[in-house]
């Protein structure tokens, strides 16, 4: 994950909604953009809590980068 900065606090029991979009796909890695929102059951609204970029890298059993199958 790259930098995560919380824009709003999250209380216990808050319902979170994640919006995940696949970005760049390489030979050994894939990048996703992630936005997290708090959803209100009362009015159907929501606020963005944080966003980040996550990169997954495909590794073999020795921990060496390998091509994505």
PQR file with spaces between the fields and no chain letter, atoms N, CA, C, O and H, PARSE charges and radii, in Angstrom:
ATOM       1  N    UNK     1       0.843   -1.170    0.000 -0.4000 1.5000
ATOM       2  CA   UNK     1       0.000    0.000    0.000 -0.0000 2.0000
ATOM       3  C    UNK     1       0.884    1.228    0.000  0.5500 1.7000
ATOM       4  O    UNK     1       1.948    1.260    0.619 -0.5500 1.4000
ATOM       5  N    UNK     2       0.418    2.228   -0.706 -0.4000 1.5000
ATOM       6  CA   UNK     2       1.140    3.479   -0.573 -0.0000 2.0000
ATOM       7  C    UNK     2       0.561    4.217    0.630  0.5500 1.7000
ATOM       8  O    UNK     2      -0.047    3.580    1.490 -0.5500 1.4000
ATOM       9  H    UNK     2      -0.445    2.202   -1.209  0.4000 1.0000
ATOM      10  N    UNK     3       0.722    5.481    0.719 -0.4000 1.5000
ATOM      11  CA   UNK     3       0.317    6.283    1.870 -0.0000 2.0000
ATOM      12  C    UNK     3      -1.193    6.204    2.127  0.5500 1.7000
ATOM      13  O    UNK     3      -1.995    6.289    1.197 -0.5500 1.4000
ATOM      14  H    UNK     3       1.216    5.998    0.021  0.4000 1.0000
ATOM      15  N    UNK     4      -1.568    6.039    3.400 -0.4000 1.5000
ATOM      16  CA   UNK     4      -2.973    6.041    3.809 -0.0000 2.0000
ATOM      17  C    UNK     4      -3.165    7.180    4.796  0.5500 1.7000
ATOM      18  O    UNK     4      -2.559    7.192    5.868 -0.5500 1.4000
ATOM      19  H    UNK     4      -0.917    5.970    4.155  0.4000 1.0000
ATOM      20  N    UNK     5      -4.008    8.135    4.432 -0.4000 1.5000
ATOM      21  CA   UNK     5      -4.330    9.250    5.315 -0.0000 2.0000
ATOM      22  C    UNK     5      -5.823    9.227    5.577  0.5500 1.7000
ATOM      23  O    UNK     5      -6.624    9.375    4.654 -0.5500 1.4000
ATOM      24  H    UNK     5      -4.500    8.125    3.562  0.4000 1.0000
ATOM      25  N    UNK     6      -6.197    9.040    6.836 -0.4000 1.5000
ATOM      26  CA   UNK     6      -7.614    9.043    7.184 -0.0000 2.0000
ATOM      27  C    UNK     6      -8.133   10.474    7.160  0.5500 1.7000
ATOM      28  O    UNK     6      -7.557   11.358    7.794 -0.5500 1.4000
ATOM      29  H    UNK     6      -5.546    8.919    7.585  0.4000 1.0000
ATOM      30  N    UNK     7      -9.227   10.704    6.426 -0.4000 1.5000
ATOM      31  CA   UNK     7      -9.837   12.030    6.333 -0.0000 2.0000
ATOM      32  C    UNK     7     -10.924   12.213    7.380  0.5500 1.7000
ATOM      33  O    UNK     7     -11.239   13.339    7.766 -0.5500 1.4000
ATOM      34  H    UNK     7      -9.695    9.986    5.910  0.4000 1.0000
ATOM      35  N    UNK     8     -11.495   11.111    7.837 -0.4000 1.5000
ATOM      36  CA   UNK     8     -12.561   11.124    8.848 -0.0000 2.0000
ATOM      37  C    UNK     8     -12.289    9.999    9.827  0.5500 1.7000
ATOM      38  O    UNK     8     -11.625    9.020    9.487 -0.5500 1.4000
ATOM      39  H    UNK     8     -11.239   10.196    7.523  0.4000 1.0000
ATOM      40  N    UNK     9     -12.803   10.137   11.052 -0.4000 1.5000
ATOM      41  CA   UNK     9     -12.673    9.049   12.016 -0.0000 2.0000
ATOM      42  C    UNK     9     -13.736    7.988   11.727  0.5500 1.7000
ATOM      43  O    UNK     9     -14.766    8.263   11.113 -0.5500 1.4000
ATOM      44  H    UNK     9     -13.343   10.933   11.328  0.4000 1.0000
ATOM      45  N    UNK    10     -13.457    6.787   12.183 -0.4000 1.5000
ATOM      46  CA   UNK    10     -14.378    5.670   11.995 -0.0000 2.0000
ATOM      47  C    UNK    10     -14.681    5.098   13.375  0.5500 1.7000
ATOM      48  O    UNK    10     -13.774    4.746   14.129 -0.5500 1.4000
ATOM      49  H    UNK    10     -12.619    6.563   12.683  0.4000 1.0000
ATOM      50  N    UNK    11     -15.944    5.013   13.687 -0.4000 1.5000
ATOM      51  CA   UNK    11     -16.371    4.489   14.982 -0.0000 2.0000
ATOM      52  C    UNK    11     -16.766    3.021   14.839  0.5500 1.7000
ATOM      53  O    UNK    11     -17.121    2.560   13.754 -0.5500 1.4000
ATOM      54  H    UNK    11     -16.681    5.299   13.075  0.4000 1.0000
ATOM      55  N    UNK    12     -16.698    2.301   15.952 -0.4000 1.5000
ATOM      56  CA   UNK    12     -17.105    0.905   15.966 -0.0000 2.0000
ATOM      57  C    UNK    12     -18.546    0.788   15.480  0.5500 1.7000
ATOM      58  O    UNK    12     -19.409    1.572   15.877 -0.5500 1.4000
ATOM      59  H    UNK    12     -16.410    2.675   16.833  0.4000 1.0000
ATOM      60  N    UNK    13     -18.797   -0.183   14.630 -0.4000 1.5000
ATOM      61  CA   UNK    13     -20.134   -0.391   14.092 -0.0000 2.0000
ATOM      62  C    UNK    13     -20.408    0.344   12.795  0.5500 1.7000
ATOM      63  O    UNK    13     -21.475    0.178   12.204 -0.5500 1.4000
ATOM      64  H    UNK    13     -18.096   -0.819   14.308  0.4000 1.0000
ATOM      65  N    UNK    14     -19.458    1.159   12.339 -0.4000 1.5000
ATOM      66  CA   UNK    14     -19.621    1.889   11.078 -0.0000 2.0000
ATOM      67  C    UNK    14     -19.571    0.910    9.906  0.5500 1.7000
ATOM      68  O    UNK    14     -18.736    0.006    9.877 -0.5500 1.4000
ATOM      69  H    UNK    14     -18.591    1.294   12.819  0.4000 1.0000
ATOM      70  N    UNK    15     -20.458    1.096    8.957 -0.4000 1.5000
ATOM      71  CA   UNK    15     -20.458    0.270    7.754 -0.0000 2.0000
ATOM      72  C    UNK    15     -19.548    0.945    6.733  0.5500 1.7000
ATOM      73  O    UNK    15     -19.719    2.120    6.408 -0.5500 1.4000
ATOM      74  H    UNK    15     -21.136    1.831    8.980  0.4000 1.0000
ATOM      75  N    UNK    16     -18.582    0.183    6.237 -0.4000 1.5000
ATOM      76  CA   UNK    16     -17.637    0.704    5.253 -0.0000 2.0000
ATOM      77  C    UNK    16     -17.933    0.101    3.885  0.5500 1.7000
ATOM      78  O    UNK    16     -18.300   -1.068    3.767 -0.5500 1.4000
ATOM      79  H    UNK    16     -18.443   -0.771    6.501  0.4000 1.0000
ATOM      80  N    UNK    17     -17.766    0.928    2.854 -0.4000 1.5000
ATOM      81  CA   UNK    17     -17.934    0.493    1.469 -0.0000 2.0000
ATOM      82  C    UNK    17     -16.608    0.726    0.755  0.5500 1.7000
ATOM      83  O    UNK    17     -16.028    1.808    0.854 -0.5500 1.4000
ATOM      84  H    UNK    17     -17.468    1.878    2.950  0.4000 1.0000
ATOM      85  N    UNK    18     -16.129   -0.282    0.041 -0.4000 1.5000
ATOM      86  CA   UNK    18     -14.855   -0.204   -0.667 -0.0000 2.0000
ATOM      87  C    UNK    18     -15.117   -0.142   -2.164  0.5500 1.7000
ATOM      88  O    UNK    18     -15.877   -0.944   -2.707 -0.5500 1.4000
ATOM      89  H    UNK    18     -16.599   -1.161   -0.039  0.4000 1.0000
ATOM      90  N    UNK    19     -14.482    0.818   -2.824 -0.4000 1.5000
ATOM      91  CA   UNK    19     -14.532    0.896   -4.281 -0.0000 2.0000
ATOM      92  C    UNK    19     -13.122    0.574   -4.769  0.5500 1.7000
ATOM      93  O    UNK    19     -12.174    1.304   -4.479 -0.5500 1.4000
ATOM      94  H    UNK    19     -13.865    1.470   -2.383  0.4000 1.0000
ATOM      95  N    UNK    20     -12.992   -0.524   -5.512 -0.4000 1.5000
ATOM      96  CA   UNK    20     -11.687   -0.999   -5.964 -0.0000 2.0000
ATOM      97  C    UNK    20     -11.682   -1.020   -7.487  0.5500 1.7000
ATOM      98  O    UNK    20     -12.568   -1.600   -8.114 -0.5500 1.4000
ATOM      99  H    UNK    20     -13.761   -1.118   -5.747  0.4000 1.0000
ATOM     100  N    UNK    21     -10.670   -0.380   -8.072 -0.4000 1.5000
ATOM     101  CA   UNK    21     -10.544   -0.323   -9.527 -0.0000 2.0000
ATOM     102  C    UNK    21      -9.164   -0.837   -9.916  0.5500 1.7000
ATOM     103  O    UNK    21      -8.145   -0.358   -9.420 -0.5500 1.4000
ATOM     104  H    UNK    21      -9.951    0.091   -7.562  0.4000 1.0000
ATOM     105  N    UNK    22      -9.150   -1.834  -10.826 -0.4000 1.5000
ATOM     106  CA   UNK    22      -7.875   -2.371  -11.299 -0.0000 2.0000
ATOM     107  C    UNK    22      -7.205   -1.333  -12.176  0.5500 1.7000
ATOM     108  O    UNK    22      -7.831   -0.752  -13.063 -0.5500 1.4000
ATOM     109  H    UNK    22      -9.978   -2.224  -11.229  0.4000 1.0000
ATOM     110  N    UNK    23      -5.936   -1.108  -11.922 -0.4000 1.5000
ATOM     111  CA   UNK    23      -5.164   -0.151  -12.702 -0.0000 2.0000
ATOM     112  C    UNK    23      -4.180   -0.881  -13.600  0.5500 1.7000
ATOM     113  O    UNK    23      -4.559   -1.739  -14.398 -0.5500 1.4000
ATOM     114  H    UNK    23      -5.427   -1.581  -11.202  0.4000 1.0000
ATOM     115  N    UNK    24      -2.923   -0.529  -13.457 -0.4000 1.5000
ATOM     116  CA   UNK    24      -1.869   -1.087  -14.303 -0.0000 2.0000
ATOM     117  C    UNK    24      -1.643   -2.568  -14.001  0.5500 1.7000
ATOM     118  O    UNK    24      -1.544   -2.973  -12.843 -0.5500 1.4000
ATOM     119  H    UNK    24      -2.615    0.167  -12.809  0.4000 1.0000
ATOM     120  N    UNK    25      -1.563   -3.360  -15.063 -0.4000 1.5000
ATOM     121  CA   UNK    25      -1.216   -4.777  -14.947 -0.0000 2.0000
ATOM     122  C    UNK    25       0.117   -4.976  -15.662  0.5500 1.7000
ATOM     123  O    UNK    25       0.243   -4.708  -16.856 -0.5500 1.4000
ATOM     124  H    UNK    25      -1.642   -3.030  -16.004  0.4000 1.0000
ATOM     125  N    UNK    26       1.101   -5.449  -14.912 -0.4000 1.5000
ATOM     126  CA   UNK    26       2.411   -5.703  -15.502 -0.0000 2.0000
ATOM     127  C    UNK    26       2.659   -7.189  -15.637  0.5500 1.7000
ATOM     128  O    UNK    26       1.736   -7.995  -15.513 -0.5500 1.4000
ATOM     129  H    UNK    26       0.998   -5.666  -13.942  0.4000 1.0000
ATOM     130  N    UNK    27       3.910   -7.554  -15.892 -0.4000 1.5000
ATOM     131  CA   UNK    27       4.265   -8.970  -16.023 -0.0000 2.0000
ATOM     132  C    UNK    27       4.249   -9.693  -14.682  0.5500 1.7000
ATOM     133  O    UNK    27       3.881  -10.865  -14.603 -0.5500 1.4000
ATOM     134  H    UNK    27       4.660   -6.900  -15.993  0.4000 1.0000
ATOM     135  N    UNK    28       4.655   -8.978  -13.615 -0.4000 1.5000
ATOM     136  CA   UNK    28       4.753   -9.608  -12.302 -0.0000 2.0000
ATOM     137  C    UNK    28       3.899   -8.940  -11.235  0.5500 1.7000
ATOM     138  O    UNK    28       3.863   -9.407  -10.096 -0.5500 1.4000
ATOM     139  H    UNK    28       4.954   -8.026  -13.678  0.4000 1.0000
ATOM     140  N    UNK    29       3.204   -7.847  -11.583 -0.4000 1.5000
ATOM     141  CA   UNK    29       2.435   -7.139  -10.559 -0.0000 2.0000
ATOM     142  C    UNK    29       1.146   -6.553  -11.126  0.5500 1.7000
ATOM     143  O    UNK    29       0.973   -6.412  -12.336 -0.5500 1.4000
ATOM     144  H    UNK    29       3.233   -7.468  -12.507  0.4000 1.0000
ATOM     145  N    UNK    30       0.256   -6.222  -10.205 -0.4000 1.5000
ATOM     146  CA   UNK    30      -1.009   -5.589  -10.573 -0.0000 2.0000
ATOM     147  C    UNK    30      -1.287   -4.502   -9.534  0.5500 1.7000
ATOM     148  O    UNK    30      -1.057   -4.701   -8.341 -0.5500 1.4000
ATOM     149  H    UNK    30       0.396   -6.338   -9.221  0.4000 1.0000
ATOM     150  N    UNK    31      -1.781   -3.362   -9.993 -0.4000 1.5000
ATOM     151  CA   UNK    31      -2.028   -2.210   -9.116 -0.0000 2.0000
ATOM     152  C    UNK    31      -3.525   -1.914   -9.076  0.5500 1.7000
ATOM     153  O    UNK    31      -4.199   -1.933  -10.106 -0.5500 1.4000
ATOM     154  H    UNK    31      -1.968   -3.201  -10.962  0.4000 1.0000
ATOM     155  N    UNK    32      -4.034   -1.642   -7.878 -0.4000 1.5000
ATOM     156  CA   UNK    32      -5.439   -1.298   -7.679 -0.0000 2.0000
ATOM     157  C    UNK    32      -5.556    0.035   -6.957  0.5500 1.7000
ATOM     158  O    UNK    32      -4.772    0.328   -6.055 -0.5500 1.4000
ATOM     159  H    UNK    32      -3.486   -1.627   -7.042  0.4000 1.0000
ATOM     160  N    UNK    33      -6.534    0.842   -7.352 -0.4000 1.5000
ATOM     161  CA   UNK    33      -6.899    2.053   -6.612 -0.0000 2.0000
ATOM     162  C    UNK    33      -8.051    1.687   -5.689  0.5500 1.7000
ATOM     163  O    UNK    33      -9.006    1.034   -6.111 -0.5500 1.4000
ATOM     164  H    UNK    33      -7.171    0.604   -8.085  0.4000 1.0000
ATOM     165  N    UNK    34      -7.965    2.102   -4.438 -0.4000 1.5000
ATOM     166  CA   UNK    34      -8.979    1.760   -3.447 -0.0000 2.0000
ATOM     167  C    UNK    34      -9.480    3.034   -2.774  0.5500 1.7000
ATOM     168  O    UNK    34      -8.691    3.853   -2.303 -0.5500 1.4000
ATOM     169  H    UNK    34      -7.189    2.632   -4.095  0.4000 1.0000
ATOM     170  N    UNK    35     -10.805    3.188   -2.735 -0.4000 1.5000
ATOM     171  CA   UNK    35     -11.432    4.272   -1.981 -0.0000 2.0000
ATOM     172  C    UNK    35     -12.331    3.617   -0.940  0.5500 1.7000
ATOM     173  O    UNK    35     -13.036    2.652   -1.236 -0.5500 1.4000
ATOM     174  H    UNK    35     -11.446    2.523   -3.118  0.4000 1.0000
ATOM     175  N    UNK    36     -12.301    4.146    0.279 -0.4000 1.5000
ATOM     176  CA   UNK    36     -13.121    3.597    1.358 -0.0000 2.0000
ATOM     177  C    UNK    36     -14.071    4.694    1.837  0.5500 1.7000
ATOM     178  O    UNK    36     -13.653    5.815    2.128 -0.5500 1.4000
ATOM     179  H    UNK    36     -11.729    4.930    0.520  0.4000 1.0000
ATOM     180  N    UNK    37     -15.347    4.351    1.912 -0.4000 1.5000
ATOM     181  CA   UNK    37     -16.394    5.290    2.305 -0.0000 2.0000
ATOM     182  C    UNK    37     -17.112    4.761    3.532  0.5500 1.7000
ATOM     183  O    UNK    37     -17.233    3.550    3.715 -0.5500 1.4000
ATOM     184  H    UNK    37     -15.687    3.440    1.675  0.4000 1.0000
ATOM     185  N    UNK    38     -17.596    5.687    4.388 -0.4000 1.5000
ATOM     186  CA   UNK    38     -18.523    5.292    5.448 -0.0000 2.0000
ATOM     187  C    UNK    38     -19.915    5.516    4.893  0.5500 1.7000
ATOM     188  O    UNK    38     -20.196    6.574    4.330 -0.5500 1.4000
ATOM     189  H    UNK    38     -17.498    6.671    4.239  0.4000 1.0000
ATOM     190  N    UNK    39     -20.784    4.539    5.045 -0.4000 1.5000
ATOM     191  CA   UNK    39     -22.147    4.643    4.523 -0.0000 2.0000
ATOM     192  C    UNK    39     -23.133    4.853    5.659  0.5500 1.7000
ATOM     193  O    UNK    39     -23.010    4.254    6.728 -0.5500 1.4000
ATOM     194  H    UNK    39     -20.556    3.680    5.503  0.4000 1.0000
ATOM     195  N    UNK    40     -24.104    5.703    5.414 -0.4000 1.5000
ATOM     196  CA   UNK    40     -25.154    5.977    6.380 -0.0000 2.0000
ATOM     197  C    UNK    40     -26.410    5.197    6.001  0.5500 1.7000
ATOM     198  O    UNK    40     -26.936    5.351    4.899 -0.5500 1.4000
ATOM     199  H    UNK    40     -24.204    6.189    4.546  0.4000 1.0000
ATOM     200  N    UNK    41     -26.882    4.366    6.916 -0.4000 1.5000
ATOM     201  CA   UNK    41     -28.106    3.622    6.660 -0.0000 2.0000
ATOM     202  C    UNK    41     -29.330    4.535    6.757  0.5500 1.7000
ATOM     203  O    UNK    41     -30.377    4.247    6.177 -0.5500 1.4000
ATOM     204  H    UNK    41     -26.455    4.242    7.812  0.4000 1.0000
ATOM     205  N    UNK    42     -29.186    5.643    7.498 -0.4000 1.5000
ATOM     206  CA   UNK    42     -30.316    6.561    7.680 -0.0000 2.0000
ATOM     207  C    UNK    42     -30.679    7.318    6.414  0.5500 1.7000
ATOM     208  O    UNK    42     -31.842    7.347    6.012 -0.5500 1.4000
ATOM     209  H    UNK    42     -28.335    5.877    7.969  0.4000 1.0000
ATOM     210  N    UNK    43     -29.672    7.936    5.779 -0.4000 1.5000
ATOM     211  CA   UNK    43     -29.980    8.786    4.626 -0.0000 2.0000
ATOM     212  C    UNK    43     -29.367    8.290    3.316  0.5500 1.7000
ATOM     213  O    UNK    43     -29.552    8.923    2.276 -0.5500 1.4000
ATOM     214  H    UNK    43     -28.727    7.912    6.105  0.4000 1.0000
ATOM     215  N    UNK    44     -28.644    7.173    3.345 -0.4000 1.5000
ATOM     216  CA   UNK    44     -28.058    6.616    2.131 -0.0000 2.0000
ATOM     217  C    UNK    44     -26.808    7.335    1.664  0.5500 1.7000
ATOM     218  O    UNK    44     -26.228    6.965    0.643 -0.5500 1.4000
ATOM     219  H    UNK    44     -28.494    6.658    4.190  0.4000 1.0000
ATOM     220  N    UNK    45     -26.383    8.357    2.394 -0.4000 1.5000
ATOM     221  CA   UNK    45     -25.191    9.109    2.014 -0.0000 2.0000
ATOM     222  C    UNK    45     -23.925    8.419    2.478  0.5500 1.7000
ATOM     223  O    UNK    45     -23.971    7.360    3.104 -0.5500 1.4000
ATOM     224  H    UNK    45     -26.855    8.657    3.223  0.4000 1.0000
ATOM     225  N    UNK    46     -22.807    9.024    2.167 -0.4000 1.5000
ATOM     226  CA   UNK    46     -21.530    8.477    2.591 -0.0000 2.0000
ATOM     227  C    UNK    46     -20.429    9.497    2.433  0.5500 1.7000
ATOM     228  O    UNK    46     -20.540   10.448    1.660 -0.5500 1.4000
ATOM     229  H    UNK    46     -22.770    9.885    1.659  0.4000 1.0000
ATOM     230  N    UNK    47     -19.359    9.282    3.184 -0.4000 1.5000
ATOM     231  CA   UNK    47     -18.201   10.172    3.114 -0.0000 2.0000
ATOM     232  C    UNK    47     -16.966    9.328    2.842  0.5500 1.7000
ATOM     233  O    UNK    47     -16.863    8.197    3.317 -0.5500 1.4000
ATOM     234  H    UNK    47     -19.268    8.510    3.812  0.4000 1.0000
ATOM     235  N    UNK    48     -16.025    9.881    2.075 -0.4000 1.5000
ATOM     236  CA   UNK    48     -14.780    9.168    1.843 -0.0000 2.0000
ATOM     237  C    UNK    48     -13.937    9.211    3.107  0.5500 1.7000
ATOM     238  O    UNK    48     -13.680   10.278    3.663 -0.5500 1.4000
ATOM     239  H    UNK    48     -16.109   10.800    1.690  0.4000 1.0000
ATOM     240  N    UNK    49     -13.513    8.038    3.551 -0.4000 1.5000
ATOM     241  CA   UNK    49     -12.678    7.924    4.738 -0.0000 2.0000
ATOM     242  C    UNK    49     -11.205    8.007    4.357  0.5500 1.7000
ATOM     243  O    UNK    49     -10.446    8.771    4.953 -0.5500 1.4000
ATOM     244  H    UNK    49     -13.722    7.171    3.099  0.4000 1.0000
ATOM     245  N    UNK    50     -10.806    7.218    3.365 -0.4000 1.5000
ATOM     246  CA   UNK    50      -9.437    7.301    2.849 -0.0000 2.0000
ATOM     247  C    UNK    50      -9.366    6.659    1.477  0.5500 1.7000
ATOM     248  O    UNK    50     -10.283    5.957    1.052 -0.5500 1.4000
ATOM     249  H    UNK    50     -11.422    6.597    2.881  0.4000 1.0000
ATOM     250  N    UNK    51      -8.266    6.912    0.796 -0.4000 1.5000
ATOM     251  CA   UNK    51      -7.987    6.256   -0.472 -0.0000 2.0000
ATOM     252  C    UNK    51      -6.515    5.875   -0.493  0.5500 1.7000
ATOM     253  O    UNK    51      -5.693    6.480    0.195 -0.5500 1.4000
ATOM     254  H    UNK    51      -7.521    7.483    1.142  0.4000 1.0000
ATOM     255  N    UNK    52      -6.201    4.878   -1.279 -0.4000 1.5000
ATOM     256  CA   UNK    52      -4.826    4.408   -1.369 -0.0000 2.0000
ATOM     257  C    UNK    52      -4.645    3.627   -2.666  0.5500 1.7000
ATOM     258  O    UNK    52      -5.609    3.349   -3.379 -0.5500 1.4000
ATOM     259  H    UNK    52      -6.869    4.386   -1.837  0.4000 1.0000
ATOM     260  N    UNK    53      -3.424    3.287   -2.952 -0.4000 1.5000
ATOM     261  CA   UNK    53      -3.096    2.424   -4.077 -0.0000 2.0000
ATOM     262  C    UNK    53      -2.409    1.186   -3.514  0.5500 1.7000
ATOM     263  O    UNK    53      -1.493    1.293   -2.699 -0.5500 1.4000
ATOM     264  H    UNK    53      -2.641    3.513   -2.372  0.4000 1.0000
ATOM     265  N    UNK    54      -2.858    0.001   -3.958 -0.4000 1.5000
ATOM     266  CA   UNK    54      -2.281   -1.252   -3.498 -0.0000 2.0000
ATOM     267  C    UNK    54      -1.642   -1.953   -4.691  0.5500 1.7000
ATOM     268  O    UNK    54      -2.250   -2.065   -5.755 -0.5500 1.4000
ATOM     269  H    UNK    54      -3.602   -0.086   -4.620  0.4000 1.0000
ATOM     270  N    UNK    55      -0.418   -2.422   -4.504 -0.4000 1.5000
ATOM     271  CA   UNK    55       0.269   -3.173   -5.543 -0.0000 2.0000
ATOM     272  C    UNK    55       0.532   -4.583   -5.038  0.5500 1.7000
ATOM     273  O    UNK    55       1.132   -4.773   -3.980 -0.5500 1.4000
ATOM     274  H    UNK    55       0.075   -2.332   -3.639  0.4000 1.0000
ATOM     275  N    UNK    56       0.079   -5.566   -5.800 -0.4000 1.5000
ATOM     276  CA   UNK    56       0.340   -6.967   -5.495 -0.0000 2.0000
ATOM     277  C    UNK    56       1.404   -7.468   -6.461  0.5500 1.7000
ATOM     278  O    UNK    56       1.332   -7.225   -7.665 -0.5500 1.4000
ATOM     279  H    UNK    56      -0.409   -5.412   -6.659  0.4000 1.0000
ATOM     280  N    UNK    57       2.394   -8.172   -5.916 -0.4000 1.5000
ATOM     281  CA   UNK    57       3.475   -8.719   -6.728 -0.0000 2.0000
ATOM     282  C    UNK    57       3.437  -10.237   -6.622  0.5500 1.7000
ATOM     283  O    UNK    57       3.342  -10.784   -5.524 -0.5500 1.4000
ATOM     284  H    UNK    57       2.453   -8.370   -4.938  0.4000 1.0000
ATOM     285  N    UNK    58       3.511  -10.914   -7.761 -0.4000 1.5000
ATOM     286  CA   UNK    58       3.499  -12.373   -7.811 -0.0000 2.0000
ATOM     287  C    UNK    58       4.904  -12.888   -7.482  0.5500 1.7000
ATOM     288  O    UNK    58       5.883  -12.519   -8.131 -0.5500 1.4000
ATOM     289  H    UNK    58       3.588  -10.469   -8.653  0.4000 1.0000
ATOM     290  N    UNK    59       4.984  -13.748   -6.462 -0.4000 1.5000
ATOM     291  CA   UNK    59       6.263  -14.313   -6.040 -0.0000 2.0000
ATOM     292  C    UNK    59       6.202  -15.833   -6.114  0.5500 1.7000
ATOM     293  O    UNK    59       5.144  -16.439   -5.945 -0.5500 1.4000
ATOM     294  H    UNK    59       4.189  -14.048   -5.934  0.4000 1.0000
ATOM     295  N    UNK    60       7.357  -16.431   -6.371 -0.4000 1.5000
ATOM     296  CA   UNK    60       7.403  -17.893   -6.341 -0.0000 2.0000
ATOM     297  C    UNK    60       7.658  -18.355   -4.912  0.5500 1.7000
ATOM     298  O    UNK    60       7.701  -17.536   -3.994 -0.5500 1.4000
ATOM     299  H    UNK    60       8.217  -15.939   -6.508  0.4000 1.0000
ATOM     300  N    UNK    61       7.825  -19.649   -4.717 -0.4000 1.5000
ATOM     301  CA   UNK    61       7.995  -20.205   -3.368 -0.0000 2.0000
ATOM     302  C    UNK    61       9.271  -19.733   -2.685  0.5500 1.7000
ATOM     303  O    UNK    61       9.398  -19.861   -1.467 -0.5500 1.4000
ATOM     304  H    UNK    61       7.790  -20.315   -5.463  0.4000 1.0000
ATOM     305  N    UNK    62      10.232  -19.181   -3.457 -0.4000 1.5000
ATOM     306  CA   UNK    62      11.477  -18.665   -2.885 -0.0000 2.0000
ATOM     307  C    UNK    62      11.421  -17.161   -2.650  0.5500 1.7000
ATOM     308  O    UNK    62      12.396  -16.562   -2.197 -0.5500 1.4000
ATOM     309  H    UNK    62      10.128  -19.077   -4.447  0.4000 1.0000
ATOM     310  N    UNK    63      10.279  -16.553   -2.960 -0.4000 1.5000
ATOM     311  CA   UNK    63      10.133  -15.112   -2.764 -0.0000 2.0000
ATOM     312  C    UNK    63      10.675  -14.272   -3.908  0.5500 1.7000
ATOM     313  O    UNK    63      10.896  -13.071   -3.750 -0.5500 1.4000
ATOM     314  H    UNK    63       9.487  -17.039   -3.328  0.4000 1.0000
ATOM     315  N    UNK    64      10.888  -14.893   -5.046 -0.4000 1.5000
ATOM     316  CA   UNK    64      11.417  -14.192   -6.223 -0.0000 2.0000
ATOM     317  C    UNK    64      10.242  -13.844   -7.147  0.5500 1.7000
ATOM     318  O    UNK    64       9.338  -14.650   -7.372 -0.5500 1.4000
ATOM     319  H    UNK    64      10.708  -15.868   -5.174  0.4000 1.0000
ATOM     320  N    UNK    65      10.291  -12.612   -7.672 -0.4000 1.5000
ATOM     321  CA   UNK    65       9.223  -12.190   -8.604 -0.0000 2.0000
ATOM     322  C    UNK    65       9.110  -13.179   -9.748  0.5500 1.7000
ATOM     323  O    UNK    65      10.107  -13.668  -10.278 -0.5500 1.4000
ATOM     324  H    UNK    65      11.025  -11.958   -7.490  0.4000 1.0000
ATOM     325  N    UNK    66       7.849  -13.465  -10.118 -0.4000 1.5000
ATOM     326  CA   UNK    66       7.597  -14.384  -11.211 -0.0000 2.0000
ATOM     327  C    UNK    66       6.413  -13.861  -12.018  0.5500 1.7000
ATOM     328  O    UNK    66       5.624  -13.058  -11.518 -0.5500 1.4000
ATOM     329  H    UNK    66       7.039  -13.068   -9.687  0.4000 1.0000
ATOM     330  N    UNK    67       6.290  -14.305  -13.235 -0.4000 1.5000
ATOM     331  CA   UNK    67       5.207  -13.839  -14.116 -0.0000 2.0000
ATOM     332  C    UNK    67       3.850  -14.213  -13.534  0.5500 1.7000
ATOM     333  O    UNK    67       3.688  -15.279  -12.941 -0.5500 1.4000
ATOM     334  H    UNK    67       6.930  -14.957  -13.640  0.4000 1.0000
ATOM     335  N    UNK    68       2.885  -13.330  -13.711 -0.4000 1.5000
ATOM     336  CA   UNK    68       1.516  -13.593  -13.287 -0.0000 2.0000
ATOM     337  C    UNK    68       0.948  -14.675  -14.209  0.5500 1.7000
ATOM     338  O    UNK    68       1.034  -14.560  -15.432 -0.5500 1.4000
ATOM     339  H    UNK    68       3.016  -12.464  -14.193  0.4000 1.0000
ATOM     340  N    UNK    69       0.361  -15.740  -13.613 -0.4000 1.5000
ATOM     341  CA   UNK    69      -0.175  -16.808  -14.470 -0.0000 2.0000
ATOM     342  C    UNK    69      -1.361  -16.350  -15.289  0.5500 1.7000
ATOM     343  O    UNK    69      -1.921  -17.133  -16.057 -0.5500 1.4000
ATOM     344  H    UNK    69       0.291  -15.834  -12.620  0.4000 1.0000
